Amino acid sequence: MKKYLLIILLIITQFSFSQIHKPVKWLTSIEKIAEREYNLVIKANIDYSWHLYSQNVPDGLSIATIFTFKNENLSFELIGKPTEEEGHVVNDPVFKKKIKYFEKQAIFKQRIKLKEDIQKIEGEVEFVACNDERCLPPTYEDLSFTIYKMVKEKKANLNKNKSSNEKKQTGIFAIFILSFLSGFAALLTPCVFPMIPMTVSFFTKQSKNKSQGIKNAVIYGLSIIVIYVLLGSLVTGIFGADALNALSTNVWFNLFFFILLVVFAASFLGAFEITLPSSWSTKVDAQVDKGGLIGIFFMALALAVVSFSCTGPIVGTLLVEAASKGGIAPVMGMLGFSTAIALPFTLFAVFPGWMNSLPKSGGWLNTVKVILGFLELALAFKFLSNADLVLQLHWLEREVFIAIWIAVFGVMALYLLGKIKLPHDSTLTHISVGRLSLGLITLAFVVYMLPGLWGAPLNLISAFPPPQHYSESPYGVGYLKQGTTVKVSKALEYINESEELGLPEGAHVMPPHDIIAFNDYDKGVAYAKKIGKPIMLDFTGHACVNCRKMEQNVWVKPAVLEILKNKVVLISLYVDDKRLLKEEEIVESKLRPGKKIKYIGQKWSELQTIKYKANSQPFYVLINHQEENLSEPIGYTPNTNEYLNWLINGITNFSK
């Protein structure tokens, strides 16, 4: 009996001391270098306290890491020997010699050149792993590199070349249609829409008969088309496509448009009438008698210039896309865009009776003018907010902006309900059902905005106020984070929060959802490599309307928020950041030779334009640690499911 107990004890002891150690895990991937040339990338993840030896060790030692690749059919050629990282060189106490080894991680690369299309490359690594107590015997691991994706890409390119003529023909038409639809979208922006009644008024006064009105309207529409095509082409040729998008975030342009809209609003509200000097009217009348080409052309030019703050980003995107097609694509793109802009203005001008048939005073026409005045006054503060956001002055933070809108629309509701009378209003004996309905809707809108003063997201108007993190209380009134009462200044809040969360260098927390983000590309990429997560580049802008829509309507969805907080490293690059670059970072622009990149925003804008052939925001890119795209970049995507699928697809490709 004792004999059997001794045997069992020996077996248990043997199992206790015969653990199988696997301190090194091997991963493989592919890097494309040139046509048919690739790097076979071999990554070794090494357990704590263990180390892996270099390929080059002193003679007489059988501890070197050795790679072999199966190439029986001679389908590829090895270019040079595998490269490796620097590692550590120490006097090894066991072998009594200087030896190079790696800790935590090692990356090896073998360059190859394909001689024929192949699916996979098989290989093997022989290595020895040691720690301070012992060394394991030589170990052999199989390696496999999948190249079918590269072959598939090559075949796709061949098919693309075969059908290039067909694509050129359909591509030009697609550019025109896309630009045409974008022009209609631009009509709904606050820079363009308020110009319609002013334009109708101009043609109402200048057209003495219907035939002359139609003639002037056609000339006006053609002038818009000519101006946009010439202006877009000239700005792109002289300054680059970046200038178009930069205008919409230009501080002085936004301040000018703020003042302009306030003046228009005051005029509509009855403070004064905007009229040209009589001498100007005489000259314009004289030109109209001769055909009116100059007056109409300059009216169209005024529309193009004033509305460019909103149309600039759209025009910039279209020009970049069209320029990639080559040929006459940029001309066709601007033709489609400007045609859509010109068409409604021309139709309104052809039928000025639509406005002339309205009551001249005391009726609903004056009410419409007053409503437009309130809307223009509210929209004016959006442009003032843009300037404040770009300069990061924090003068017009979210709570102040919402309070102004509550005041404007509150007074508008009182006006519609007959509680306020303005100079040009006639005596109001009763309120129509339509006016009462509109007044109640406006009042309901005011009530809806009230919680925004205490931190509510206000998704219906998310494009207009500053973002939630640009506020006095990003986490809501009286709270900093998770119910902690705010008792310190903003500067101390940020410092204390960083210390508490142990944020990596260059990172910050985006309230109120605590997304960790970087504003520096290099620091963000370095952190992603350190923790092994994919990278999401967020090309954005302080004054970007659609960026705020995405952040407040799409990013906040639970599934999307989970990915942004835990599955990727977010790098937000503000293309309108007006902070100066450090002296050593100032370089010559590749888009504008002879010019220097002075601002941080210019650096990110140029990166987006050159690398990704786009310059509108928002623009999202998922990349791996080699800074290669994990999926096709996307722009403004208000559909949550579509955006979520894009994120999941990119993360899945990263894990392969």
Disulfide bonds with the S-S distance in Angstrom:
Cys130-Cys135 1.94
Cys191-Cys310 1.86
Cys544-Cys547 2.10
